[in-house]
């Protein structure tokens, strides 16, 4: 029986080539203080060893590592092979303009487009608070307009000196009509005018006064019987306006997609009215008035849905003057047409 040999001494373990450093159980001589750290060499390339459970097989020279199984971790790439690029966009190089990153970079992007000054690029009503503030502003302006208009109508109907004056001086009516058309064209066709404060408010005020004078002058001819017909028509107009507005808000039918139909209807009604002027027939005039009432009822639903939003077409939040002007014209013209129908073509 051979006697067991004693373990090598420290000097033998560090100087004898039989015991290379890095073998299991033998620690190399610690480096001097301040010397660079030298890691233990990797095992020889040809030495087989099983990979850890769940890890990928190590890549061979010039080969590609097998993908790790589910839940595993791949080995680092061999020497000389670059690491995979990061998940973010590449850095910009000198002399080249980097392409804009896709929407996935940065996280938390707006799915409806870029945001500028609090409004989205595609639609202006994605934010419910913006929509609510816009609707409140438009209806507040509309309330002031209607209050001034129906106040002027009552003065023209119930104050006898004013009633007589406006009926004998028709040139004021035509002057107000010309100014009304001019302001309507400016506000409808010039976005910079209707969006810039305070010019848009001044233009809307002049527009409102002109149409109010016209409505008051027309209503002064219906002042018989203590102006009861005017009050009845005001009540009918208020009821129709409220009903049409609620219907336009609640219905699923999109009136904003019927702009072409409304245009053709308006053009046909204009030609019909032009012919009715020369016939001087009260029946044709009454039919024309009822068709005009239907047309402006549809326009009221159309403009209400433009204001509320959520349809094919909608107004942007900065078009509060334009929205108030459209609703105001619809309501006043609807009142005048109802007055004409109630007065029997007077």
Phi and psi in degrees as GROMACS dihedral restraints (atoms count N, CA, C in turn):
[ dihedral_restraints ]
;  ai    aj    ak    al  type     phi  dphi    fc
    3     4     5     6     1   -77.6    20    10
    4     5     6     7     1   144.9    20    10
    6     7     8     9     1   -80.2    20    10
    7     8     9    10     1   138.0    20    10
    9    10    11    12     1   -66.6    20    10
   10    11    12    13     1   138.0    20    10
   12    13    14    15     1   -80.5    20    10
   13    14    15    16     1   149.2    20    10
   15    16    17    18     1   -73.5    20    10
   16    17    18    19     1   150.5    20    10
   18    19    20    21     1   -63.8    20    10
   19    20    21    22     1   151.5    20    10
   21    22    23    24     1   -66.0    20    10
   22    23    24    25     1   151.2    20    10
   24    25    26    27     1   -74.9    20    10
   25    26    27    28     1   174.9    20    10
   27    28    29    30     1   -64.2    20    10
   28    29    30    31     1   -43.1    20    10
   30    31    32    33     1   -65.0    20    10
   31    32    33    34     1   -41.8    20    10
   33    34    35    36     1   -64.9    20    10
   34    35    36    37     1   -37.5    20    10
   36    37    38    39     1   -69.4    20    10
   37    38    39    40     1   -28.2    20    10
   39    40    41    42     1   -95.5    20    10
   40    41    42    43     1   -18.9    20    10
   42    43    44    45     1  -110.6    20    10
   43    44    45    46     1   -27.3    20    10
   45    46    47    48     1   -76.5    20    10
   46    47    48    49     1   133.2    20    10
   48    49    50    51     1   -69.5    20    10
   49    50    51    52     1   -14.2    20    10
   51    52    53    54     1   -68.0    20    10
   52    53    54    55     1   -22.6    20    10
   54    55    56    57     1  -118.2    20    10
   55    56    57    58     1    83.8    20    10
   57    58    59    60     1   -68.8    20    10
   58    59    60    61     1   152.9    20    10
   60    61    62    63     1   -68.6    20    10
   61    62    63    64     1   155.9    20    10
   63    64    65    66     1    88.1    20    10
   64    65    66    67     1    -0.6    20    10
   66    67    68    69     1   -76.1    20    10
   67    68    69    70     1   155.4    20    10
   69    70    71    72     1   -63.5    20    10
   70    71    72    73     1   134.4    20    10
   72    73    74    75     1    92.2    20    10
   73    74    75    76     1   -10.4    20    10
   75    76    77    78     1  -123.9    20    10
   76    77    78    79     1   122.5    20    10
   78    79    80    81     1   -94.6    20    10
   79    80    81    82     1   134.4    20    10
   81    82    83    84     1   -69.7    20    10
   82    83    84    85     1   164.8    20    10
   84    85    86    87     1   -65.0    20    10
   85    86    87    88     1   131.8    20    10
   87    88    89    90     1   -64.4    20    10
   88    89    90    91     1   139.8    20    10
   90    91    92    93     1   -69.1    20    10
   91    92    93    94     1   157.7    20    10
   93    94    95    96     1   -66.4    20    10
   94    95    96    97     1   160.7    20    10
   96    97    98    99     1   -67.2    20    10
   97    98    99   100     1   128.1    20    10
   99   100   101   102     1    93.2    20    10
  100   101   102   103     1   -10.9    20    10
  102   103   104   105     1   -76.3    20    10
  103   104   105   106     1   151.6    20    10
  105   106   107   108     1   -68.3    20    10
  106   107   108   109     1   149.7    20    10
  108   109   110   111     1   -76.8    20    10
  109   110   111   112     1   134.5    20    10
  111   112   113   114     1  -116.1    20    10
  112   113   114   115     1   116.1    20    10
  114   115   116   117     1   -77.6    20    10
  115   116   117   118     1   155.5    20    10
  117   118   119   120     1   -66.9    20    10
  118   119   120   121     1   141.6    20    10
  120   121   122   123     1   -67.9    20    10
  121   122   123   124     1   153.5    20    10
  123   124   125   126     1   -70.5    20    10
  124   125   126   127     1   157.8    20    10
  126   127   128   129     1   -62.8    20    10
  127   128   129   130     1   156.7    20    10
  129   130   131   132     1   -56.4    20    10
  130   131   132   133     1   150.7    20    10
  132   133   134   135     1   -64.0    20    10
  133   134   135   136     1   -30.9    20    10
  135   136   137   138     1   -85.9    20    10
  136   137   138   139     1    -6.1    20    10
  138   139   140   141     1   -75.8    20    10
  139   140   141   142     1   117.5    20    10
  141   142   143   144     1   -77.9    20    10
  142   143   144   145     1   143.1    20    10
  144   145   146   147     1  -155.8    20    10
  145   146   147   148     1   143.5    20    10
  147   148   149   150     1   -76.6    20    10
  148   149   150   151     1   138.8    20    10
  150   151   152   153     1   -70.5    20    10
  151   152   153   154     1   159.9    20    10
  153   154   155   156     1   -64.8    20    10
  154   155   156   157     1   158.8    20    10
  156   157   158   159     1   -66.1    20    10
  157   158   159   160     1   126.6    20    10
  159   160   161   162     1    88.6    20    10
  160   161   162   163     1    -1.8    20    10
  162   163   164   165     1  -100.3    20    10
  163   164   165   166     1   157.9    20    10
  165   166   167   168     1   -79.5    20    10
  166   167   168   169     1   157.5    20    10
  168   169   170   171     1   -69.7    20    10
  169   170   171   172     1   143.3    20    10
  171   172   173   174     1   -66.6    20    10
  172   173   174   175     1   143.0    20    10
  174   175   176   177     1   -72.0    20    10
  175   176   177   178     1   146.3    20    10
  177   178   179   180     1   -89.5    20    10
  178   179   180   181     1   173.6    20    10
  180   181   182   183     1   -65.1    20    10
  181   182   183   184     1   123.0    20    10
  183   184   185   186     1    76.8    20    10
  184   185   186   187     1     1.3    20    10
  186   187   188   189     1  -102.4    20    10
  187   188   189   190     1  -171.5    20    10
  189   190   191   192     1  -124.7    20    10
  190   191   192   193     1   137.4    20    10
  192   193   194   195     1   -68.7    20    10
  193   194   195   196     1   143.6    20    10
  195   196   197   198     1   -69.2    20    10
  196   197   198   199     1   145.8    20    10
  198   199   200   201     1   -67.2    20    10
  199   200   201   202     1   141.8    20    10
  201   202   203   204     1   -69.6    20    10
  202   203   204   205     1   150.5    20    10
  204   205   206   207     1   -69.7    20    10
  205   206   207   208     1   175.4    20    10
  207   208   209   210     1   -60.4    20    10
  208   209   210   211     1   127.8    20    10
  210   211   212   213     1    85.4    20    10
  211   212   213   214     1    -4.3    20    10
  213   214   215   216     1   -91.0    20    10
  214   215   216   217     1   176.1    20    10
  216   217   218   219     1  -126.6    20    10
  217   218   219   220     1   129.7    20    10
  219   220   221   222     1   -76.5    20    10
  220   221   222   223     1   154.2    20    10
  222   223   224   225     1   -72.5    20    10
  223   224   225   226     1   156.6    20    10
  225   226   227   228     1   -66.5    20    10
  226   227   228   229     1   153.0    20    10
  228   229   230   231     1   -66.8    20    10
  229   230   231   232     1   153.8    20    10
  231   232   233   234     1   -68.1    20    10
  232   233   234   235     1   169.9    20    10
  234   235   236   237     1   -63.0    20    10
  235   236   237   238     1   138.5    20    10
  237   238   239   240     1    90.1    20    10
  238   239   240   241     1   -12.7    20    10
  240   241   242   243     1   -98.4    20    10
  241   242   243   244     1   125.8    20    10
  243   244   245   246     1   -69.9    20    10
  244   245   246   247     1   155.6    20    10
  246   247   248   249     1   -72.0    20    10
  247   248   249   250     1   155.3    20    10
  249   250   251   252     1   -64.5    20    10
  250   251   252   253     1   149.1    20    10
  252   253   254   255     1   -65.5    20    10
  253   254   255   256     1   154.7    20    10
  255   256   257   258     1   -67.1    20    10
  256   257   258   259     1   166.7    20    10
  258   259   260   261     1   -75.8    20    10
  259   260   261   262     1   -17.0    20    10
  261   262   263   264     1   -83.0    20    10
  262   263   264   265     1   179.4    20    10
  264   265   266   267     1   -70.3    20    10
  265   266   267   268     1   150.2    20    10
  267   268   269   270     1   -67.7    20    10
  268   269   270   271     1   152.2    20    10
  270   271   272   273     1   -69.5    20    10
  271   272   273   274     1   152.1    20    10
  273   274   275   276     1   -76.5    20    10
  274   275   276   277     1   132.0    20    10
  276   277   278   279     1   -96.2    20    10
  277   278   279   280     1   158.4    20    10
  279   280   281   282     1   -67.5    20    10
  280   281   282   283     1   133.1    20    10
  282   283   284   285     1    87.8    20    10
  283   284   285   286     1    -3.7    20    10
  285   286   287   288     1  -127.1    20    10
  286   287   288   289     1   143.9    20    10
  288   289   290   291     1   -96.3    20    10
  289   290   291   292     1   123.9    20    10
  291   292   293   294     1   -73.0    20    10
  292   293   294   295     1   144.9    20    10
  294   295   296   297     1   -74.6    20    10
  295   296   297   298     1   150.8    20    10
  297   298   299   300     1   -64.6    20    10
  298   299   300   301     1   140.0    20    10
  300   301   302   303     1   -67.3    20    10
  301   302   303   304     1   152.8    20    10
  303   304   305   306     1   -67.7    20    10
  304   305   306   307     1   173.1    20    10
  306   307   308   309     1   -67.8    20    10
  307   308   309   310     1   -18.5    20    10
  309   310   311   312     1   -75.1    20    10
  310   311   312   313     1   -22.6    20    10
  312   313   314   315     1   -75.6    20    10
  313   314   315   316     1   144.0    20    10
  315   316   317   318     1    92.1    20    10
  316   317   318   319     1   -27.0    20    10
  318   319   320   321     1    65.8    20    10
  319   320   321   322     1   152.0    20    10
  321   322   323   324     1    70.4    20    10
  322   323   324   325     1    22.3    20    10
  324   325   326   327     1   -68.8    20    10
  325   326   327   328     1   159.6    20    10
  327   328   329   330     1   -83.5    20    10
  328   329   330   331     1   119.9    20    10
  330   331   332   333     1   -70.0    20    10
  331   332   333   334     1   -12.7    20    10
  333   334   335   336     1   -98.8    20    10
  334   335   336   337     1     7.6    20    10
  336   337   338   339     1   119.9    20    10
  337   338   339   340     1   178.1    20    10
  339   340   341   342     1   -71.3    20    10
  340   341   342   343     1   150.0    20    10
  342   343   344   345     1  -103.8    20    10
  343   344   345   346     1   130.2    20    10
  345   346   347   348     1  -136.9    20    10
  346   347   348   349     1   121.1    20    10
  348   349   350   351     1    57.0    20    10
  349   350   351   352     1    37.1    20    10
  351   352   353   354     1    83.5    20    10
  352   353   354   355     1    -0.9    20    10
  354   355   356   357     1  -121.5    20    10
  355   356   357   358     1   145.8    20    10
  357   358   359   360     1   -78.3    20    10
  358   359   360   361     1   159.0    20    10
  360   361   362   363     1   -74.6    20    10
  361   362   363   364     1   -30.9    20    10
  363   364   365   366     1   -89.4    20    10
  364   365   366   367     1   -46.7    20    10
  366   367   368   369     1  -131.9    20    10
  367   368   369   370     1   149.9    20    10
  369   370   371   372     1   -97.9    20    10
  370   371   372   373     1     2.7    20    10
  372   373   374   375     1  -120.8    20    10
  373   374   375   376     1    23.1    20    10
  375   376   377   378     1   -68.4    20    10
  376   377   378   379     1   -27.8    20    10
  378   379   380   381     1   -95.7    20    10
  379   380   381   382     1   122.1    20    10
  381   382   383   384     1   -66.6    20    10
  382   383   384   385     1   -33.6    20    10
  384   385   386   387     1   -66.4    20    10
  385   386   387   388     1   -37.9    20    10
  387   388   389   390     1   -66.0    20    10
  388   389   390   391     1   -41.5    20    10
  390   391   392   393     1   -63.4    20    10
  391   392   393   394     1   -45.7    20    10
  393   394   395   396     1   -63.0    20    10
  394   395   396   397     1   -42.5    20    10
  396   397   398   399     1   -64.5    20    10
  397   398   399   400     1   -38.6    20    10
  399   400   401   402     1   -64.7    20    10
  400   401   402   403     1   -44.8    20    10
  402   403   404   405     1   -64.9    20    10
  403   404   405   406     1   -41.3    20    10
  405   406   407   408     1   -62.8    20    10
  406   407   408   409     1   -41.5    20    10
  408   409   410   411     1   -64.8    20    10
  409   410   411   412     1   -43.5    20    10
  411   412   413   414     1   -64.8    20    10
  412   413   414   415     1   -45.8    20    10
  414   415   416   417     1   -71.9    20    10
  415   416   417   418     1   -26.7    20    10
  417   418   419   420     1   -68.0    20    10
  418   419   420   421     1   -44.5    20    10
  420   421   422   423     1   -62.8    20    10
  421   422   423   424     1   -41.5    20    10
  423   424   425   426     1   -63.0    20    10
  424   425   426   427     1   -38.5    20    10
  426   427   428   429     1   -63.2    20    10
  427   428   429   430     1   -42.4    20    10
  429   430   431   432     1   -64.3    20    10
  430   431   432   433     1   -41.2    20    10
  432   433   434   435     1   -63.0    20    10
  433   434   435   436     1   -48.0    20    10
  435   436   437   438     1   -67.3    20    10
  436   437   438   439     1   -35.6    20    10
  438   439   440   441     1   -62.8    20    10
  439   440   441   442     1   -43.9    20    10
  441   442   443   444     1   -66.9    20    10
  442   443   444   445     1   -40.6    20    10
  444   445   446   447     1   -66.4    20    10
  445   446   447   448     1   -49.9    20    10
  447   448   449   450     1   -72.6    20    10
  448   449   450   451     1   -23.4    20    10
  450   451   452   453     1   -66.7    20    10
  451   452   453   454     1   -44.0    20    10
  453   454   455   456     1   -65.2    20    10
  454   455   456   457     1   -37.8    20    10
  456   457   458   459     1   -62.0    20    10
  457   458   459   460     1   -44.2    20    10
  459   460   461   462     1   -63.4    20    10
  460   461   462   463     1   -38.8    20    10
  462   463   464   465     1   -64.5    20    10
  463   464   465   466     1   -43.6    20    10
  465   466   467   468     1   -68.3    20    10
  466   467   468   469     1   -26.7    20    10
  468   469   470   471     1   -88.8    20    10
  469   470   471   472     1   -42.3    20    10
  471   472   473   474     1   -99.3    20    10
  472   473   474   475     1   -16.0    20    10
  474   475   476   477     1   -95.8    20    10
  475   476   477   478     1   111.7    20    10
  477   478   479   480     1   -63.0    20    10
  478   479   480   481     1   -44.9    20    10
  480   481   482   483     1   -60.3    20    10
  481   482   483   484     1   -40.4    20    10
  483   484   485   486     1   -67.3    20    10
  484   485   486   487     1   -39.3    20    10
  486   487   488   489     1   -61.0    20    10
  487   488   489   490     1   -44.2    20    10
  489   490   491   492     1   -68.5    20    10
  490   491   492   493     1   -36.6    20    10
  492   493   494   495     1   -67.1    20    10
  493   494   495   496     1   -46.8    20    10
  495   496   497   498     1   -69.9    20    10
  496   497   498   499     1   -25.9    20    10
  498   499   500   501     1   -79.8    20    10
  499   500   501   502     1   -24.0    20    10
  501   502   503   504     1   -94.5    20    10
  502   503   504   505     1   -14.4    20    10
  504   505   506   507     1  -117.3    20    10
  505   506   507   508     1    77.2    20    10
  507   508   509   510     1   -73.7    20    10
  508   509   510   511     1   -16.3    20    10
  510   511   512   513     1   -64.1    20    10
  511   512   513   514     1   -30.0    20    10
  513   514   515   516     1   -65.8    20    10
  514   515   516   517     1   -35.0    20    10
  516   517   518   519     1   -64.0    20    10
  517   518   519   520     1   -44.6    20    10
  519   520   521   522     1   -70.7    20    10
  520   521   522   523     1   -32.9    20    10
  522   523   524   525     1   -65.6    20    10
  523   524   525   526     1   -44.1    20    10
  525   526   527   528     1   -65.8    20    10
  526   527   528   529     1   -33.2    20    10
  528   529   530   531     1   -66.9    20    10
  529   530   531   532     1   -41.8    20    10
  531   532   533   534     1   -65.3    20    10
  532   533   534   535     1   -43.0    20    10
  534   535   536   537     1   -67.1    20    10
  535   536   537   538     1   -34.7    20    10
  537   538   539   540     1   -61.9    20    10
  538   539   540   541     1   -45.9    20    10
  540   541   542   543     1   -63.8    20    10
  541   542   543   544     1   -40.5    20    10
  543   544   545   546     1   -63.9    20    10
  544   545   546   547     1   -45.5    20    10
  546   547   548   549     1   -68.7    20    10
  547   548   549   550     1   -34.0    20    10
  549   550   551   552     1   -65.9    20    10
  550   551   552   553     1   -42.4    20    10
  552   553   554   555     1   -65.5    20    10
  553   554   555   556     1   -40.8    20    10
  555   556   557   558     1   -64.7    20    10
  556   557   558   559     1   -47.1    20    10
  558   559   560   561     1   -69.4    20    10
  559   560   561   562     1   -32.0    20    10
  561   562   563   564     1   -81.9    20    10
  562   563   564   565     1   -30.5    20    10
  564   565   566   567     1  -107.7    20    10
  565   566   567   568     1    -7.3    20    10
  567   568   569   570     1  -120.8    20    10
  568   569   570   571     1    93.5    20    10
  570   571   572   573     1   -61.3    20    10
  571   572   573   574     1   -32.7    20    10
  573   574   575   576     1   -66.5    20    10
  574   575   576   577     1   -29.6    20    10
  576   577   578   579     1   -74.8    20    10
  577   578   579   580     1   -45.5    20    10
  579   580   581   582     1   -79.5    20    10
  580   581   582   583     1    -8.6    20    10
  582   583   584   585     1  -104.6    20    10
  583   584   585   586     1   -15.2    20    10
  585   586   587   588     1   -95.9    20    10
  586   587   588   589     1   122.0    20    10
  588   589   590   591     1   -89.5    20    10
  589   590   591   592     1   141.9    20    10
  591   592   593   594     1   -95.5    20    10
  592   593   594   595     1     7.6    20    10
  594   595   596   597     1   -61.1    20    10
  595   596   597   598     1   -34.5    20    10
  597   598   599   600     1   -67.4    20    10
  598   599   600   601     1   -35.6    20    10
  600   601   602   603     1   -69.7    20    10
  601   602   603   604     1   -40.9    20    10
  603   604   605   606     1   -64.4    20    10
  604   605   606   607     1   -44.1    20    10
  606   607   608   609     1   -63.6    20    10
  607   608   609   610     1   -39.8    20    10
  609   610   611   612     1   -67.9    20    10
  610   611   612   613     1   -35.2    20    10
  612   613   614   615     1   -65.2    20    10
  613   614   615   616     1   -43.6    20    10
  615   616   617   618     1   -63.6    20    10
  616   617   618   619     1   -41.7    20    10
  618   619   620   621     1   -60.5    20    10
  619   620   621   622     1   -42.9    20    10
  621   622   623   624     1   -66.6    20    10
  622   623   624   625     1   -41.9    20    10
  624   625   626   627     1   -65.4    20    10
  625   626   627   628     1   -38.8    20    10
  627   628   629   630     1   -64.6    20    10
  628   629   630   631     1   -47.9    20    10
  630   631   632   633     1   -67.9    20    10
  631   632   633   634     1   -32.7    20    10
  633   634   635   636     1   -65.7    20    10
  634   635   636   637     1   -40.8    20    10
  636   637   638   639     1   -64.5    20    10
  637   638   639   640     1   -41.1    20    10
  639   640   641   642     1   -63.3    20    10
  640   641   642   643     1   -45.3    20    10
  642   643   644   645     1   -65.4    20    10
  643   644   645   646     1   -38.1    20    10
  645   646   647   648     1   -66.8    20    10
  646   647   648   649     1   -38.8    20    10
  648   649   650   651     1   -65.2    20    10
  649   650   651   652     1   -43.1    20    10
  651   652   653   654     1   -65.9    20    10
  652   653   654   655     1   -40.2    20    10
  654   655   656   657     1   -68.8    20    10
  655   656   657   658     1   -23.5    20    10
  657   658   659   660     1   -65.5    20    10
  658   659   660   661     1   -22.2    20    10
  660   661   662   663     1   -80.3    20    10
  661   662   663   664     1    -7.4    20    10
  663   664   665   666     1  -112.4    20    10
  664   665   666   667     1    30.0    20    10
  666   667   668   669     1   -87.4    20    10
  667   668   669   670     1     7.0    20    10
  669   670   671   672     1   -70.2    20    10
  670   671   672   673     1   161.2    20    10
  672   673   674   675     1    56.4    20    10
  673   674   675   676     1    42.8    20    10
  675   676   677   678     1    60.6    20    10
  676   677   678   679     1    27.2    20    10
  678   679   680   681     1    68.0    20    10
  679   680   681   682     1    26.9    20    10
  681   682   683   684     1   -67.3    20    10
  682   683   684   685     1   -35.9    20    10
  684   685   686   687     1   -63.2    20    10
  685   686   687   688     1   -34.9    20    10
  687   688   689   690     1   -66.5    20    10
  688   689   690   691     1   -43.2    20    10
  690   691   692   693     1   -65.7    20    10
  691   692   693   694     1   -39.3    20    10
  693   694   695   696     1   -64.1    20    10
  694   695   696   697     1   -41.9    20    10
  696   697   698   699     1   -66.8    20    10
  697   698   699   700     1   -33.5    20    10
  699   700   701   702     1   -62.4    20    10
  700   701   702   703     1   -43.8    20    10
  702   703   704   705     1   -64.9    20    10
  703   704   705   706     1   -41.8    20    10
  705   706   707   708     1   -63.2    20    10
  706   707   708   709     1   -42.8    20    10
  708   709   710   711     1   -63.5    20    10
  709   710   711   712     1   -40.5    20    10
  711   712   713   714     1   -64.2    20    10
  712   713   714   715     1   -42.4    20    10
  714   715   716   717     1   -65.4    20    10
  715   716   717   718     1   -42.9    20    10
  717   718   719   720     1   -65.2    20    10
  718   719   720   721     1   -41.4    20    10
  720   721   722   723     1   -62.5    20    10
  721   722   723   724     1   -44.9    20    10
  723   724   725   726     1   -64.7    20    10
  724   725   726   727     1   -44.1    20    10
  726   727   728   729     1   -65.3    20    10
  727   728   729   730     1   -43.8    20    10
  729   730   731   732     1   -66.6    20    10
  730   731   732   733     1   -38.5    20    10
  732   733   734   735     1   -64.5    20    10
  733   734   735   736     1   -45.4    20    10
  735   736   737   738     1   -64.8    20    10
  736   737   738   739     1   -39.0    20    10
  738   739   740   741     1   -64.6    20    10
  739   740   741   742     1   -42.3    20    10
  741   742   743   744     1   -65.9    20    10
  742   743   744   745     1   -31.0    20    10
  744   745   746   747     1   -75.6    20    10
  745   746   747   748     1   -39.3    20    10
  747   748   749   750     1   -87.8    20    10
  748   749   750   751     1   -27.9    20    10
  750   751   752   753     1   -71.7    20    10
  751   752   753   754     1   153.9    20    10
  753   754   755   756     1   -87.3    20    10
  754   755   756   757     1   -12.0    20    10
  756   757   758   759     1   -71.2    20    10
  757   758   759   760     1   133.5    20    10
  759   760   761   762     1   -95.3    20    10
  760   761   762   763     1   102.5    20    10
  762   763   764   765     1   -73.7    20    10
  763   764   765   766     1   -21.8    20    10
  765   766   767   768     1   -68.5    20    10
  766   767   768   769     1   -17.6    20    10
  768   769   770   771     1   -87.3    20    10
  769   770   771   772     1     3.0    20    10
  771   772   773   774     1  -105.9    20    10
  772   773   774   775     1    26.4    20    10
  774   775   776   777     1   -63.0    20    10
  775   776   777   778     1   -38.7    20    10
  777   778   779   780     1   -64.0    20    10
  778   779   780   781     1   -41.0    20    10
  780   781   782   783     1   -64.0    20    10
  781   782   783   784     1   -42.8    20    10
  783   784   785   786     1   -64.4    20    10
  784   785   786   787     1   -35.7    20    10
  786   787   788   789     1   -65.7    20    10
  787   788   789   790     1   -45.1    20    10
  789   790   791   792     1   -65.1    20    10
  790   791   792   793     1   -40.3    20    10
  792   793   794   795     1   -62.3    20    10
  793   794   795   796     1   -43.0    20    10
  795   796   797   798     1   -64.4    20    10
  796   797   798   799     1   -43.9    20    10
  798   799   800   801     1   -64.6    20    10
  799   800   801   802     1   -41.2    20    10
  801   802   803   804     1   -65.6    20    10
  802   803   804   805     1   -40.5    20    10
  804   805   806   807     1   -67.3    20    10
  805   806   807   808     1   -34.6    20    10
  807   808   809   810     1   -63.6    20    10
  808   809   810   811     1   -44.3    20    10
  810   811   812   813     1   -65.8    20    10
  811   812   813   814     1   -37.4    20    10
  813   814   815   816     1   -64.8    20    10
  814   815   816   817     1   -42.3    20    10
  816   817   818   819     1   -66.7    20    10
  817   818   819   820     1   -35.5    20    10
  819   820   821   822     1   -64.7    20    10
  820   821   822   823     1   -38.1    20    10
  822   823   824   825     1   -70.8    20    10
  823   824   825   826     1   -37.2    20    10
  825   826   827   828     1   -65.6    20    10
  826   827   828   829     1   -22.9    20    10
  828   829   830   831     1   -63.8    20    10
  829   830   831   832     1   -41.3    20    10
  831   832   833   834     1   -82.8    20    10
  832   833   834   835     1   -22.2    20    10
  834   835   836   837     1   -79.1    20    10
  835   836   837   838     1   -28.6    20    10
  837   838   839   840     1    54.6    20    10
  838   839   840   841     1    42.7    20    10
  840   841   842   843     1  -103.9    20    10
  841   842   843   844     1   127.1    20    10
  843   844   845   846     1   -67.8    20    10
  844   845   846   847     1   -30.0    20    10
  846   847   848   849     1   -67.5    20    10
  847   848   849   850     1   -46.5    20    10
  849   850   851   852     1   -63.0    20    10
  850   851   852   853     1   -36.6    20    10
  852   853   854   855     1   -66.8    20    10
  853   854   855   856     1   -38.9    20    10
  855   856   857   858     1   -66.9    20    10
  856   857   858   859     1   -41.8    20    10
  858   859   860   861     1   -62.6    20    10
  859   860   861   862     1   -41.7    20    10
  861   862   863   864     1   -61.3    20    10
  862   863   864   865     1   -40.5    20    10
  864   865   866   867     1   -65.2    20    10
  865   866   867   868     1   -41.3    20    10
  867   868   869   870     1   -69.6    20    10
  868   869   870   871     1   -38.3    20    10
  870   871   872   873     1   -65.5    20    10
  871   872   873   874     1   -38.0    20    10
  873   874   875   876     1   -66.3    20    10
  874   875   876   877     1   -37.3    20    10
  876   877   878   879     1   -62.8    20    10
  877   878   879   880     1   -40.8    20    10
  879   880   881   882     1   -64.4    20    10
  880   881   882   883     1   -41.1    20    10
  882   883   884   885     1   -62.1    20    10
  883   884   885   886     1   -46.7    20    10
  885   886   887   888     1   -74.4    20    10
  886   887   888   889     1   -22.0    20    10
  888   889   890   891     1   -67.0    20    10
  889   890   891   892     1   -41.6    20    10
  891   892   893   894     1   -66.4    20    10
  892   893   894   895     1   -38.7    20    10
  894   895   896   897     1   -64.7    20    10
  895   896   897   898     1   -34.9    20    10
  897   898   899   900     1   -64.4    20    10
  898   899   900   901     1   -42.8    20    10
  900   901   902   903     1   -65.4    20    10
  901   902   903   904     1   -40.0    20    10
  903   904   905   906     1   -61.6    20    10
  904   905   906   907     1   -49.3    20    10
  906   907   908   909     1   -70.3    20    10
  907   908   909   910     1   -30.2    20    10
  909   910   911   912     1   -66.1    20    10
  910   911   912   913     1   -42.8    20    10
  912   913   914   915     1   -69.7    20    10
  913   914   915   916     1   -32.3    20    10
  915   916   917   918     1   -61.3    20    10
  916   917   918   919     1   -36.8    20    10
  918   919   920   921     1   -74.0    20    10
  919   920   921   922     1   -46.0    20    10
  921   922   923   924     1   -68.3    20    10
  922   923   924   925     1   -37.9    20    10
  924   925   926   927     1    87.3    20    10
  925   926   927   928     1  -178.0    20    10
  927   928   929   930     1    80.6    20    10
  928   929   930   931     1    10.7    20    10
  930   931   932   933     1  -113.5    20    10
  931   932   933   934     1  -169.4    20    10
  933   934   935   936     1   -63.3    20    10
  934   935   936   937     1   -40.9    20    10
  936   937   938   939     1  -123.6    20    10
  937   938   939   940     1   148.1    20    10
  939   940   941   942     1  -156.2    20    10
  940   941   942   943     1   158.6    20    10
  942   943   944   945     1   -83.8    20    10
  943   944   945   946     1   146.3    20    10
  945   946   947   948     1   -77.3    20    10
  946   947   948   949     1   158.4    20    10
  948   949   950   951     1   -62.1    20    10
  949   950   951   952     1   -19.1    20    10
  951   952   953   954     1   -88.2    20    10
  952   953   954   955     1     1.7    20    10
  954   955   956   957     1  -100.5    20    10
  955   956   957   958     1    41.2    20    10
  957   958   959   960     1   -70.0    20    10
  958   959   960   961     1   -32.8    20    10
  960   961   962   963     1   -67.5    20    10
  961   962   963   964     1   -43.1    20    10
  963   964   965   966     1   -65.2    20    10
  964   965   966   967     1   -41.0    20    10
  966   967   968   969     1   -65.4    20    10
  967   968   969   970     1   -42.6    20    10
  969   970   971   972     1   -65.8    20    10
  970   971   972   973     1   -38.9    20    10
  972   973   974   975     1   -64.0    20    10
  973   974   975   976     1   -42.3    20    10
  975   976   977   978     1   -63.4    20    10
  976   977   978   979     1   -47.6    20    10
  978   979   980   981     1   -65.0    20    10
  979   980   981   982     1   -37.3    20    10
  981   982   983   984     1   -64.3    20    10
  982   983   984   985     1   -44.8    20    10
  984   985   986   987     1   -63.7    20    10
  985   986   987   988     1   -41.5    20    10
  987   988   989   990     1   -60.7    20    10
  988   989   990   991     1   -45.0    20    10
  990   991   992   993     1   -70.4    20    10
  991   992   993   994     1   -43.8    20    10
  993   994   995   996     1   -66.5    20    10
  994   995   996   997     1   -43.4    20    10
  996   997   998   999     1   -67.2    20    10
  997   998   999  1000     1   -35.1    20    10
  999  1000  1001  1002     1   -63.9    20    10
 1000  1001  1002  1003     1   -39.4    20    10
 1002  1003  1004  1005     1   -63.3    20    10
 1003  1004  1005  1006     1   -44.9    20    10
 1005  1006  1007  1008     1   -65.6    20    10
 1006  1007  1008  1009     1   -36.3    20    10
 1008  1009  1010  1011     1   -71.2    20    10
 1009  1010  1011  1012     1   -40.1    20    10
 1011  1012  1013  1014     1   -63.1    20    10
 1012  1013  1014  1015     1   -37.8    20    10
 1014  1015  1016  1017     1   -64.2    20    10
 1015  1016  1017  1018     1   -39.3    20    10
 1017  1018  1019  1020     1   -67.2    20    10
 1018  1019  1020  1021     1   -38.8    20    10
 1020  1021  1022  1023     1   -68.1    20    10
 1021  1022  1023  1024     1   -40.0    20    10
 1023  1024  1025  1026     1   -70.4    20    10
 1024  1025  1026  1027     1   -32.6    20    10
 1026  1027  1028  1029     1   -84.7    20    10
 1027  1028  1029  1030     1     2.3    20    10
 1029  1030  1031  1032     1    68.7    20    10
 1030  1031  1032  1033     1    34.6    20    10
 1032  1033  1034  1035     1    82.0    20    10
 1033  1034  1035  1036     1    15.7    20    10
